[in-house]
Amino acid sequence: MTALELVGSVARILNAGGDADAALSETARAIRSGLDARAVTIWVRSPGSRTFYAIASPPEAASAEVIPAPWALPAEPGATRVPLQRADELLGQLEAAGLSADGARVLRIAGDMVTPFLASLQLTAALGREVELRSLEIEEQRRFTELVIDCL
């Protein structure tokens, strides 16, 4: 698989919709296969928190732990780590073991594609929390109005 084919494959996977973790798992598999890496791990920040969880290919390479800082873990010798950062916000980390120099460059490009996907997940979660809060406020205002009317 050429680098361009891999980039196209990652773009198709991320744009297909559906379950986000499944898309990230498929992305990790595609990157691992396309770059002939020993393992690929995508660390994802949990929505609404500052902890990270791992999605990996092969799945056994993923840590079952939820951790505060994946970059603080010791890297496998020869592993390439790409921070998935948007503005000043760290959304995750893409890590691959056993890459060539060209593979490391393609991994950075894949990271640039995964970052907006992770940002959209964070924004969706934040919007969901905001809608929930607004709904609660409206319900409280409705109850208050009913109480005022009942008192009159």
GUPATOR-868788 format. One record per residue: residue in three letters; x, y, z of N, C-alpha, C in turn. Coordinates in steps of 0.02 Angstrom, whole numbers, plus 50000, padded with zeros to 5 digits. Last residue first. Layout:
GUPATOR-868788
alaXYZXYZXYZ/...
END
This chain:
GUPATOR-868788
leu474465160852157474035166352141473335163952145/cys475105148752172475065153152230474585158952218/asp475105143752042474715140352094474615144652156/ile476035152451983475335152551961474885149152014/val477205148352050476975155252055476235155652036/leu477285134952008477205136452079476935143552089/glu477465136751870476865133251894476745134751968/thr478725143151872478145146751846477495143451869/phe479495132551922479435138751960478825142651937/arg479375123451816479115121651883479015127951925/arg480015130751715479315128751707479005127051775/gln481305131551768480925137751757480185136251749/glu481645117851764481615121451829481215127951822/glu481645115951626481175112151668481095115551736/ile482695124251590482025125551564481495122051607/glu483765117651654483585124551671482875126251649/leu483755105351585483625105551658483415112551680/ser484115110051458483475106651468483275106551542/arg485395114751483484875119451462484185116351473/leu486055102551513486005107951563485445112851546/glu485915095951388485635093051449485545098351503/val486655104451307485935103451294485585100651355/glu487925102551365487615109251366486855108651354/arg488185089151337488135091351407487785098051412/gly488195089851196487715085651231487625087651303/leu489305098051178488645100351157488105096351191/ala490315089551224490195095851258489505098651240/ala490225079251129490095077751199489945084151238/thr490565086651014489915083251018489735081751091/leu491885090351046491365095451037490665092551042/gln492505077751048492495081851108491955087151104/leu492315073850915492035069750970491985073851034/ser493055083650849492325083450839491985079150892/ala494335080050892494055086550912493305086650903/leu494485067950825494455067950899494165074550924/phe494515073150695494015068250713493925068050789/pro495655081150696494995084350690494425079650708/thr496645070150718496535075650765495855079150756/val496765061850607496395059350666496225065050713/met497565069250521496885067550501496455065250560/asp498755070450586498425076650567497705075350544/gly499075056850591498905060450653498545066950639/ala499415054950459498825051550485498595054850550/ile500585062550461500035064650418499385061350442/arg501345054850549501185061750567500605064450525/leu501455043250471501095042950535500905049950558/val502285047650370501585046050353501165045750417/arg503465048550445503185054550413502445053450396/ala503655035350481503555040350534503255046750505/gly503885029550356503285027750394503135032750449/asp505125034750327504555036850286503905035250322/ala505855027750424505845035150426505255037750385/ser504835013750479505405016650443505355024250449/leu504275007450638504185011150576504845013050544/gly504015000950763504314997450707504225000850640/ala502495006950829503145003750841503375000250777/ala501605022050857501735016150815502435013550828/glu500325032250921500975029150932501035022850888/leu499535047150951499585041650904500285038750910/gln498535054251076499215052851052499175046851006/gly497425068051115497645061151116498355060551092/leu497165081251130496595076751121496785069451125/leu497645095551207497895088851189497305084051189/glu497465111851155497115106251187497385099651161/asp497845123151092498225121451152497935115251188/ala497505117350935497645123550972498065121551032/arg497535100550958497195105850921497225112150963/gln498505085950943498375092150977498035097150931/leu499175072050968498575074050931498305080150967/pro500885068250950500355071150990499775073450946/val501575053350905501325059450875500785062250920/arg502985043150920502395045950953502215052550920/thr503705028150874503595035050854502955037450886/ala504885016850947504195019050936504185026450916/gly506115012050983505985013250913505285015450897/pro505515003651125506105005951087505935006551013/glu503995010451186504345004651160504955007151121/ala504025022751315503905020851246504285014451229/pro503245023651473503855022451435503685020051364/leu502025036751492502195029651491502845028651453/ala501785049851469502205048351527502385040951530/trp500895050451368501585052151351502055050651409/pro499655048251430499975042751394500705044051376/ala499045052851576499535055551529499885049851492/pro498065046551656498045053851648498515056551594/ile497195031751594497765035151624497735042651613/val496445016851611496295023751593496805027851630/glu497065000951553497015006351602496755012751569/ala497334991651462496644991751486496524997551534/ser498284995751322498264995451394497534995851415/ala498444986251174498134991851211498164990551285/ala498894975051113499384980251126499104985951168/glu497814967351082498194965451142498714970751160/pro497374972150957497024974151019497404972551083/pro498824977050858498304972350878498004974350945/ser498004991650881498034986150834498744983350839/ala497005000251006497624997850974497504992450923/ile496595013251107496315009051055496915006951013/ala496585018551278496935016251218496505012151172/tyr496125033951359496085026751352496385024851284/phe496435047051478496505044351411496415036751413/thr495715060951568496025054451565496005051851493/arg494995072151592495695073251574496075066551572/ser493315073351523493805071951576494515073451550/gly492405074251419492235077351483492735076051539/pro492885059051342492475065151340492315067751410/ser494575054251358493875052651374493475059151373/arg495715055151228495485058251290494745056651299/val496555041151166495995045651157495795048551225/trp497875034451079497645036451146497135041951136/ile498105021750973497825028550974497565029751044/thr499445011850921498995013550976498765020750968/val500064998550830499845005550827499345006550883/ala501444987550800500844989350838500704996850828/arg502324985550695502204980150742501554981350780/ala501854991350530502084992550599501944986350642/asp501594993650394501934987550415502244988450484/leu500785003650356501485005550371501894999650393/gly499574997150333499865001350281500585003150292/ser499334990650457499414986850396499774990850342/arg499245001750543499714996250557499854992250494/ile498225009050482498895011950488499415006450499/ala497154999950495497375002250429498085005150431/arg497054998850635497204992950594497474994950525/ala496715012050667497335009150694497545003050653/thr495475012650601496025017150581496695014350605/glu494755003550676494875002150605495445006450578/ser494745010850795495035004250793495205002250722/leu494035022150755494725022950776495085016150776/ala492795016250726493155019750673493895020550692/ala492465011550854492545006750799492945009950741/asp492345023650921492875019050941492995013750887/ala491225029250851491885032550850492445027650868/asp490045021850746490355021750812491075024450809/gly489615032350605489545026450648489895027350715/gly490675038350469490155039050521490115032650562/ala491655039250373491105034450362490545035250412/asn492785046650393492205050150366491595045650358/leu493745037550435493535042850481492915046550458/ile493865029550318493655026650383493375032050429/arg494335038750222493695035250213493425032450279/ala495575042450281495055047450269494375044250261/val496255030250276496115033350341495555038450334/ser496325028750135495975023850176495785026650244/gly497125039650100496445039150075496025034250115/val498305035850164497975042150184497245042050160/leu498575024050092498455023850164498085030050187/glu498795029349964498245024649974498065024150049/leu499955036849992499345040249970498725035749978/ala500865026750022500685031750073500035035250055/thr500305010849956500695017049954500465021750009/met500434994150000500005000050000500455006250000/
END
